């Protein structure tokens, strides 16, 4: 039975790829260009970020202008997630499986789906650094119109996000509302030939390819303890990323990923690290981006409530790598290992079949890493 199974594994994997592709939405939509630089667990890729440029008048002369040193910032992407899932059958169960030839293929599909969900959830978890915000916390978007996506579009445009390769990934509730909007579904108002109603495809709207994903996460917001303000008489200049806050009327407990606004400033800011400030005391809060409007003290702070984090983003907002693991020595030692690189999702999986004492174990694993590269290329559509 074990020999028969190992000869069938490549075919079973191929049959399971549609399940993998259905579950692994995010890896298909994010940047994958660093995979040649990260091939072993623990490898770190330093991703340089482009610096903003200014334009000036040309002044002919003996020497060209001194532009000064360009300050290059970077983000690290680490190949550090080695994840696996497994199942096993004893000999008695294997005998029974001969009469149910769909069980093992189905179990392999479940394993692939679990690994795909793990990857998806990890990438979604990188939302913590995204400060772009649209929608209303606690209210499913698209209930009455398409404004949530147009608001996200406007926000990304304001953040100078490229207008190409844009995607919006929605949870099940938001997707249901989209499918019920006439501006999305009625063939008379769309150019998709009625695919929304016939095939349930949301398609491309307002410059975004829309997808539905079960792995969309929710953010649980911190609390202001009654009220919070910029510390009185504290002047924070434009561009400042560490602001001094004061707790008023209770304990201020901000959490990483919280979205806050400051009175007199329309920009939404994300909290980069947890901070707790007791009533009447002050403390530093690290935010992104840097302040767009200088503060003069006592401005009220508002925290966006707990919300579903539907995401609108450009491909270069996130980066993802999936790498093969060396198994030549294991194969030479007699291990039954099969590795597959799916050209659609880019995921590289291994399947190993191991004969143990009176049972057969099946294990699937994957090595990957991901990082938020450019937060300005993403926006939450709160739900």
N, C-alpha and C positions, 0 to 999 in steps of 0.2 A: 504493500500500500504506500509506504514512504517513497519508494522509487517512482511509483506511478504519479504521486503528487508532485514530486520535484520536477518531473518532466512536463507537468501541466501548469506549473506556476507562471511561466511567462505568458501563456495564453490567458490564465485567470487574471493576471495583472492588466493585460490589454483590454479585457472585457470590463474591467473596473474603472478604466480611465474616465468614462463619461461621468461617473459618480464623483471622482476627484475633481474634475473640471467644474462641475456644478457647485461643489462646496467651496472651492478655492477661488473666490472672487478677487480679493485684494491683491494677491501676488501677480495677477494678470494685468493690473492697472497701475502698478508702481514701477519706478525705475529699477532696471536690472543690470546696469552697465558695469558694476563693480565685481561681478562674480569671478572674473579671471584673477582678481587680486586677493581673494579670500578663498582658500582651498582646504584649510585645516582648522579644526576646532581651536578657538582662541585667537585666530588671525584678526587683526584690527586694520581696517581701511580708514585712512584719514581723507575725508572728503573736503577739498577746499571750496569755499563759497566766494562767489564773485563780489567784488567791492563796487559800490556805487561810483559813478563817474560824473564829472562836471564838464561843461563846455564853455570855452571862452573865446575871445577875439584872437586872431592871429596877429602877432607883432613881428614882422621881419627884422632880423638882426644877425649879428655874427654867430650867436649861439642860440640853440633852441631853448625853450622854456624848461625850467626844472620842475617837473611834476611832483617831486618828492617821492618818498617811499609809499607804495601802496600797502595798506594794512589788510592782510589776508586773514580771514577767520576760517575755522574749519569745524567739522562735525565728525565724530568717530562712529564707525559702524563695525560692530564686533560679531564675528561668526561664533556665537556662544550657545545657541539653543540646540541641544541634542535630545530629541524627544522620541519616544517609542510607545508602541502599544502591542499587546500580544494576546493570544488565546491558545489553548491546548486541548487535545482530545486524547483520552486513553484508548487502548486497543478495542475495548468493547464498544465505545462510542464510534470509533472509526468503522467498525464492522456495520453498525447501524447506518452510518453515513453512505454506505454503498447503495442503499435503497433511496437515499435522498441526495442526489447529486448536486442540488442547488445550495446545500447548506454551506459548504466551504467557500464557494465563490461569493455567496452572500456575506459571509463573515469577513472575507478579505475586503469587500466593498465597505463594510462597516469600519474596518480598521483604517482604510484610506480616508474615509469621511472624517474619522476622529482626528487624524493627523492634519487634514486640511482645515478643520475647524480650529485646531490648535494654532496653526500658522495665521489664519484669518484673525483670530482673537488677539494674537500678539501684535499684529500690525495695527488693528483698531485701537489697542491700548496706547499707541503712540500719540493719540489725540491730545494728551495732556499738555503738550506744548503749543497747541493751535489756539490763537487768540481771536481769529476772525469769527464772528458770531452773527447769526440771523435767526429769525423765528421766535417763538414764545415757549419758554420752559414749561413743561407739563401739559402742553397742548399739541396734539398730533398735527403736523403741518399738512397743507394741501386740502384741508376740509372744504374750503370754499373757492379757492382759486390757485393759480400757479405762482403767486407772489413769493412764496418761500424760495423758489429756485431763482427767480429774478432778483430777489434781495441778495441771495448768496452770490449771484453773478456780479451785482453791483459792488459787493464787498470785496470780491477777488479783484475786480478791476481797480478799485481804490488801493489795493495792496500791490498793484503793478504785477499781478500774476498773468503769465502768458495766456492768450485766449485760445490756444490750441491744446489738444490732449487733456480736456477737462472731463471729469467724471463726477457723478453724484451717486453715493451708495446709501440706500434707505432701508430702514427696518420694515418689518411686515406691515405694521399699521400705516406708516406713511405711504408705502407702495400701494396699499389698498385704496387709499384716498386718491392717489395719482390716477389709478386705473378708472376711477369713477368721475374724473374731471372731463367734461366734454372737450375742453381745449386739448386734451391728450388723447382721448379715445375716439371721438367722432371722425370718421373718415373724411367728412366734408371740411373739417378744420385742420387736418393733418396731411402729411405727404407720405405716410407709411403704409397706405393701402389697407388700413383697417387692422393692422397686426396687433394693436393693443387689445381689441375685443376678440379677435380670432385666436391669437397665440399668447395673449397675456404679456406681451413685450412692451416695456415702457419706451424703448427706443432712444432717439436723440432729440432733445428739446433744449432750446435756448443755449445751444453751444455745449451741452453736457450729454454724455452717454450715461443713461440712468440704469442702475442695477439694484436688485433687491438682495439682502443678505441677512440671514438669521443671526450673524455674529455681531451686528451693530450693538455697541455698548451704551450704557447709561452712566452719567456722571452724577455722583452724590455730592452735593454742594456743602460747604462749611456753613458756619453760622456767624452772624454779626453780634450776637448777644444783646441786641436791642438797637445798637447804632455803632457806627465807626466813622472816623474822619481822618483826614490828613492832620498830622500834628499841628497844633496852633503855632503860628509864627515860623513855620518851617517852609522855606522857599526851595522847591525842587525845580531845577531847570529842565528845559526841553531836552529830551534824550536820556534823562536819568532812568536807570533801571532798578534802583533801590530806593524805595520811598518809605518815609517814617509815618506809621499809622498810630492812632490812639483809640483804645477801647472806651466806649461810652455806654454806660448803663448795663454792662454785662461783659462776659468774656468773648473776645473776638477770636474765632477759630477758623482760619482760612486753610484750605487744603490745596495741595498741588493740583493744577488743572481747573481751579475755580476761575470763573470769568467775573471781573469786577469793572465797574464804571466809576468815574470821578465826576462830581458835579462841575458843570461848565466845560466838559470835554466829551465829545461824542465817540471817542475811540474806546473800544473794548480791550481790556488787558487780561492776560492770563497770569495766574500766580504760579511761580516756578518751584516753590517749596512750601511745605506746611509752616504755618506760623500761628502761635497762640499768644494773645495779649490780653491780660486781665483788665477789668474796668479801671479806668483812670490812669493806666500805664501806657507806655509807648513801646513800639518795636519796629524793626525793619522788615519790609516785605519786598521780595525780589519779583519783578514783573517783566513781561515782554508784551509788546515791544517797548522801547524807551518812550518816555512821556512825549506826547504830541503837543500838549499844552502845559506850560509851567504852572505850578501851584503856588499859592501864597499862604496857605494854612487854613484849617477848619473846613475844607471842602468835604462834603458828605461822600461816603463810599457805599456803593450798592453792589450786592452779590447776586449774580444770576442764580436762580433756584435750580434744584436738581432737574436734569433734563436728559433725554435721549440724544446721543451724539450722532445724528445722521451727518454724513460728511460730503462736502463738495471740495474738489481738489484738482490740481494739475499733477500729471504723472511724476514730476520732479519734487513733489512735496515729500514723498517717502522714497527710501531706497531699500531694496531687499536682495539678499543673496542666499542661494541654496547650493551646497557643494557636495560632490560625491565623496565617499569615504573609501580609503584604500582597503581592499579586501583580497588582494592577490595572495598574500600569505595564508589567509584563512581558507581560500579556495584550494590552494595546494595541500592544505592539511585535511581536506576532505569536507569542508563545510559547504552546505547547499545554500548559497547566497545568490540572489538575483537583484540587480540594480537597474533602475529605469529612470531616465530623464524625460519627463513629459514635455514635449515641445510647446504645448499650449499654456500651461500654468508655469512652466519653468521649474517645477518641484522635482527634486531628485530623491527617490525613495529606495530603500533596500527591503527586500523580503528574505528572511532566513527560515529554513525548515530544519528543525533539529529533532533527531530521534533520541528520546530519553528512555528511562526505564518503563516499558509497557505503555508509552504514550508518545505522541508527536506534538511538538511545540512550534507555533508559528509566531514570528516576531517581525514587525515592521518598524523601521526607524527613519529619521530624517535629521539632517544637520542644516541649520539656517540661522540667519540674523537679519535684523531690520533696524532702521533708524529714521527719525524725523529729520529730514535734511533742510528743508526750507519752509518754515512755519507760515510765511507770508503767502504761500501757494495753497493754503487750505482754509476752509471756513466750515464751522459747525452750522447745521440746520437743526436748531433745537426742537425737540418734541416732548 
